[in-house]
Amino acid sequence: MSIRLSQTLLLLAALVATHAHALTVEVQAPDELKALLTQHLETARAARLGEKPDAEEMARLQRQSEQTARDLLATEGYFSPRVESAVERAGDDWRVVYRVDPGARATVRSVKLSFEGGLQTREDAAGLKGRIGRGFSLKQGMPFRQADWEAAKLGVLRPLLTNTYPAARIAASAARIDPATQSADLTLTVDSGPAFFYGTPAISGNQRYPESIIRHLSPVKPGKPYRQQDLLDYQMALEASGYFAQATVRIEPDPALAAAVPIQVAVIERPEKLISVGAGVSTDTGARVQASWLHRDILDEGMRLKLEARLETTRQTGIAELAWPRNAKGYENSLGLQLKQEDIEGQETRAVVLAARRSRTRGQIETTLTLQYQTEAQEIGDVVSTRNQALSANYAWTQRTVGRAFYPRRGYVLTLQGSGAAEALLSETSFIRLYARHTQHFRAGDNGRLVLRGELGGVLAETREGIPTGFLFRAGGDNSVRGYAFESLGRTLEGGVASVRYLATGSVEYNYFFNRDWGAALFVDAGDAADSPGKLSPVFGYGVGARYRSPVGPVNLDLAYGEDTDEVRLHFSLGVSF
């Protein structure tokens, strides 16, 4: 009994101690200001921390909180507020009530923006000054807030710091408040500093690979005006080249170096040799295993030799490629040999492809010119058994405005291709091949996007016979018409589906993302492949899907219904398809 009594007394003492010196704070203010005041007033902070002020400390906190309230209201544009407070005490308990009338919010009455430095003296800077002035975010008549004022000043600097004037700064600024009229007169002086022009790269960190690789990847020439995007493009090109694990590209915005500012390039090199293996699965071509060997510095000239073997359920491929690093004019040249065997929808093909390729990327545009010789043996059940060959010239032009996002919400990818072969030049038959594919991304609300895709292809020739299948078309699959098997839409023969001369597909897809990583999809696909435009008879596929931003790339899982086959198919893909 004595033990229970002691425990009870201890519990009551703890409750009393917890209750002692309780402090509560109430803020009576407009809803848009209440949270701000409650968060920062000293008395409110003391209440959250469980402090136990005495009378003297309580008076100090009260005075500080009233001043803090006025200071906070000033940052929101209220310069003539009425702040009152009352303190109530009941024993050791304190209750503080703040009554806040913010009054009228100040508005912007005038804006005066002036420039110093190179921007003021350069004849070609008038347009930039005009754009900065028109883009100033605080306009006459708008409410004045300190945060908006600071953002407006940063907004003035941003186009200068990123284009030509990286040493720009705010030389002077003032917001003069007229309490009588509750208005703000803003003055801002911007010192742009001198215009900066590129010098030569200053390179560090390279030991294994020739310095010329780094220099030739630069998107700019000495003497060009500075642009921040150039440095970002340079860094991306270095990291995408395969030679470097990491790259940093920057300049030192020292006005003394403005006439020829060095581009500071620091790299961390990748190993000279690399062996890699991998495995995966796709609903188009089935299970996959692959292995490759890469040597990045053949003959100590940065030439890359790559050998790769890829085994898929329906396709087996062997590749050998010798590639030269980018030259001073921005071109990348390569020679390649490919051995391929596939059996897709009953069409069996064994092919040998020799190719000499030249490509160049400039900004958003990538171009590729290829001279290719291809020979193949083809069988489709007991209906077709033929050998085809072609020496072709091929040109591809691609523009990408989507950046590097896994699921871009704006921009597009446009690809145009043209190929030709002549019977008189190591080809079974003469033909011209044309192909176009366009994918457009639109923002749809805060969490959605709309994706439109279309592709058209055609082979102009007297006959399909003798043309290698790589130049012909079939439709269906993950990136074509979902709801139908991979390359199942073409010329149906006994024993399989043959490639044909014309293609037309299209897709409309809506994505909604529940959070940063997960989203859902609704889509409609349509398309067909046939031997003449008049025989194109589009079939439709409808479905739903899931989208996931995985650490290794975007994962798409789709369930699609093929209207023509009355079947439901599962489509799975990992990675970005262009």
Secondary structure, 3 states (H helix, E strand, C coil): CHHHHHHHHHHHHHHHHHHCCCEEEEEECCHHHHHHHHHHCHHHHHHHHCCCCCHHHHHHHHHHHHHHHHHHHHHCCCCCCEEEEEEEEECCEEEEEEEEECCCCCEEEEEEEEEECHHHHCHHHHHHHHHHHHCCCCCCCCECCHHHHHHHHHHHHHHHHHECCCCCEEEEEEEEEECCCCEEEEEEEEECCCCCEEEEEEEECCCCCCHHHHHHCCCCCCCCECEHHHHHHHHHHHHHCCCEEEEEEECCCCHHHHHHEEEEEEEEECCCEEEEEEEEEECCCEEEEEEEEEEEEECCCCEEEEEEEEEECCEEEEEEEEECCCCCCCEEEEEEEEEEEEEECCEEEEEEEEEEEEEEEECCEEEEEEEEEEEEEEEECCCEEEEEEEEEEEEEEEEECCCCCCCCCCEEEEEEEEEEECCCCCCCCCEEEEEEEEEEEEEECCCEEEEEEEEEEEEECCCCCCCCHHHCECECCCCCCCCCCCCCECEEECCEEECECEEEEEEEEEEEECCCCEEEEEEEEEEEEECCHHHCCCEEEEEEEEEEEECCEEEEEEEEEECCCCEEEEEEEECCCC
